[in-house]
């Protein structure tokens, strides 16, 4: 795979714009109203993570507030159905656009390792969908699942960790491409 694959930049830009639009929909349509209604942030926004006690607190809060429950469910069945897929595609296409499978940061790497790096966006996507499913189960109408309650904080941590690693690699690859000598 050659550096700067044949993916047009406009496709990457379109995906980035779609991600921003869906993120704005999530933020202004659900996260902000949820915070206004409950005086507490949605657990999906805790970048530093949280523990099971925060999940239990959220379960109690949702049991007492029907509007907050409807907002949260609408968020998971609305923008959160498409945002992880859009962001996963954007991250993957950015990796394809910026880096070859056999050489990263000017050094050759073993081909399976180079290809494994392309799995990072998919780890993010799986973790984000796993977090959403765990939230729906933990905060659903039935009895909360112990497994979902325990998994939820870990899925959020995995989501943000993989996302941070992807962003760091993309920035480093972009800087490397920008500083690389031009081939004329």
C-alpha positions as CSV (number, residue, x, y, z in Angstrom):
1,X,0.0,0.0,0.0
2,X,1.5,3.3,-1.0
3,X,1.5,6.4,1.2
4,X,-1.3,8.8,0.4
5,X,-3.6,6.2,-1.0
6,X,-5.9,7.2,-3.9
7,X,-8.7,8.2,-1.6
8,X,-9.7,11.8,-2.6
9,X,-9.2,14.4,0.1
10,X,-12.8,15.6,-0.4
11,X,-14.1,12.2,0.8
12,X,-12.1,12.6,4.0
13,X,-13.3,16.2,4.4
14,X,-16.9,15.1,3.8
15,X,-16.7,12.4,6.4
16,X,-15.2,15.0,8.8
17,X,-18.0,17.4,8.2
18,X,-20.6,14.6,8.7
19,X,-18.9,13.7,12.0
20,X,-19.0,17.3,13.2
21,X,-22.7,17.6,12.2
22,X,-23.7,14.4,14.1
23,X,-21.5,15.4,17.0
24,X,-23.3,18.8,17.1
25,X,-26.7,17.0,16.9
26,X,-25.6,14.8,19.9
27,X,-24.3,17.7,21.9
28,X,-27.0,20.3,21.4
29,X,-29.9,17.9,21.0
30,X,-29.2,15.5,23.8
31,X,-26.1,16.1,26.0
32,X,-26.8,19.7,26.8
33,X,-30.5,19.2,27.5
34,X,-29.6,16.1,29.6
35,X,-27.3,18.2,31.7
36,X,-29.9,21.0,32.0
37,X,-32.5,18.5,33.1
38,X,-30.3,16.5,35.6
39,X,-27.4,18.8,36.5
40,X,-25.2,15.9,35.6
41,X,-23.3,15.0,32.4
42,X,-24.0,11.9,30.3
43,X,-21.5,9.2,31.3
44,X,-20.3,9.0,27.6
45,X,-18.6,12.4,28.0
46,X,-16.4,11.4,31.0
47,X,-13.0,11.5,29.2
48,X,-11.1,10.5,32.3
49,X,-13.5,7.6,33.0
50,X,-15.6,6.7,35.9
51,X,-16.3,3.8,38.2
52,X,-19.3,1.5,38.9
53,X,-20.6,3.9,41.6
54,X,-21.1,6.5,38.9
55,X,-23.2,4.0,36.9
56,X,-25.3,3.2,40.0
57,X,-25.8,6.9,40.6
58,X,-26.9,7.4,37.0
59,X,-29.3,4.4,37.3
60,X,-30.9,6.0,40.4
61,X,-31.1,9.4,38.6
62,X,-32.7,7.9,35.6
63,X,-35.2,5.9,37.7
64,X,-36.3,9.3,39.2
65,X,-36.4,11.3,36.0
66,X,-38.5,10.1,33.1
67,X,-37.4,13.0,30.8
68,X,-33.7,12.3,31.3
69,X,-34.4,8.6,30.5
70,X,-36.2,9.5,27.3
71,X,-33.3,11.9,26.3
72,X,-30.7,9.2,26.9
73,X,-32.6,6.5,25.0
74,X,-33.3,8.9,22.1
75,X,-29.6,9.7,21.9
76,X,-28.6,6.1,21.7
77,X,-31.2,5.3,19.1
78,X,-30.5,8.5,17.2
79,X,-27.1,10.0,16.6
80,X,-25.2,7.4,18.6
81,X,-26.3,4.8,16.0
82,X,-24.4,6.5,13.3
83,X,-21.6,8.6,14.9
84,X,-19.3,5.7,15.8
85,X,-19.5,4.3,12.3
86,X,-18.8,7.7,10.8
87,X,-15.8,8.4,13.1
88,X,-14.4,4.9,12.5
89,X,-14.6,5.4,8.8
90,X,-13.0,8.8,9.1
91,X,-10.1,7.5,11.2
92,X,-9.5,4.6,8.9
93,X,-9.5,6.7,5.8
94,X,-7.1,9.2,7.5
95,X,-4.8,6.3,8.2
96,X,-5.0,5.1,4.6
97,X,-4.4,8.6,3.3
98,X,-1.4,9.3,5.6
99,X,0.4,6.1,6.0
100,X,1.5,3.0,4.2
101,X,1.1,-0.5,5.7
102,X,4.8,-1.4,5.5
103,X,6.5,1.8,6.7
104,X,5.4,4.1,9.6
105,X,7.2,7.2,10.5
106,X,10.0,6.6,8.0
107,X,10.8,3.2,9.4
108,X,9.9,-0.1,7.9
109,X,7.8,-2.4,10.1
110,X,6.9,-6.0,9.9
111,X,3.9,-6.2,7.5
112,X,1.4,-7.7,10.0
113,X,2.3,-5.0,12.5
114,X,1.8,-2.3,9.9
115,X,-1.6,-3.7,9.0
116,X,-2.5,-4.1,12.7
117,X,-2.2,-0.4,13.2
118,X,-5.1,0.0,10.8
119,X,-7.3,-1.9,13.3
120,X,-7.2,0.9,15.8
121,X,-10.1,2.8,14.3
122,X,-12.2,-0.4,14.5
123,X,-11.3,-0.9,18.1
124,X,-12.6,2.6,18.7
125,X,-15.9,1.8,16.8
126,X,-16.4,-1.5,18.6
127,X,-15.8,0.1,22.0
128,X,-18.2,2.9,21.3
129,X,-20.9,0.6,20.2
130,X,-20.2,-1.6,23.1
131,X,-20.5,1.3,25.4
132,X,-23.8,2.3,23.9
133,X,-25.2,-1.2,24.2
134,X,-23.9,-1.5,27.8
135,X,-25.6,1.8,28.6
136,X,-28.9,0.7,27.1
137,X,-28.8,-2.5,29.1
138,X,-27.6,-0.9,32.4
139,X,-30.1,1.9,32.2
140,X,-32.9,0.0,30.5
141,X,-36.5,-0.6,31.8
142,X,-35.7,-4.0,33.2
143,X,-33.5,-4.9,36.1
144,X,-30.0,-3.6,35.4
145,X,-27.5,-6.2,34.2
146,X,-24.5,-6.6,36.6
147,X,-22.3,-7.4,33.6
148,X,-23.4,-4.3,31.7
149,X,-22.8,-2.2,34.8
150,X,-19.3,-3.5,35.2
151,X,-18.5,-3.3,31.5
152,X,-19.7,0.2,31.0
153,X,-16.7,2.1,32.6
154,X,-14.2,-0.1,30.8
155,X,-15.9,0.4,27.4
156,X,-15.7,4.1,27.9
157,X,-12.0,4.0,28.8
158,X,-11.2,1.7,25.8
159,X,-13.2,4.1,23.5
160,X,-11.3,7.2,24.6
161,X,-7.9,5.4,24.8
162,X,-8.2,4.1,21.3
163,X,-9.5,7.4,20.0
164,X,-6.6,9.3,21.7
165,X,-4.1,6.8,20.1
166,X,-5.7,7.3,16.7
167,X,-5.5,11.0,17.0
168,X,-1.9,11.0,18.1
169,X,-0.9,8.7,15.2
170,X,-2.8,10.8,12.7
171,X,-1.2,14.0,13.9
172,X,2.2,12.5,13.8
173,X,1.7,11.0,10.4
174,X,0.4,14.4,9.1
175,X,3.4,16.2,10.5
176,X,5.7,13.5,9.0
177,X,4.1,13.9,5.6
178,X,4.3,17.7,5.8
179,X,8.0,17.7,6.8
180,X,9.0,14.9,4.3
181,X,10.9,16.1,1.2
182,X,8.7,16.5,-1.9
183,X,9.0,14.0,-4.7
184,X,8.8,15.9,-8.0
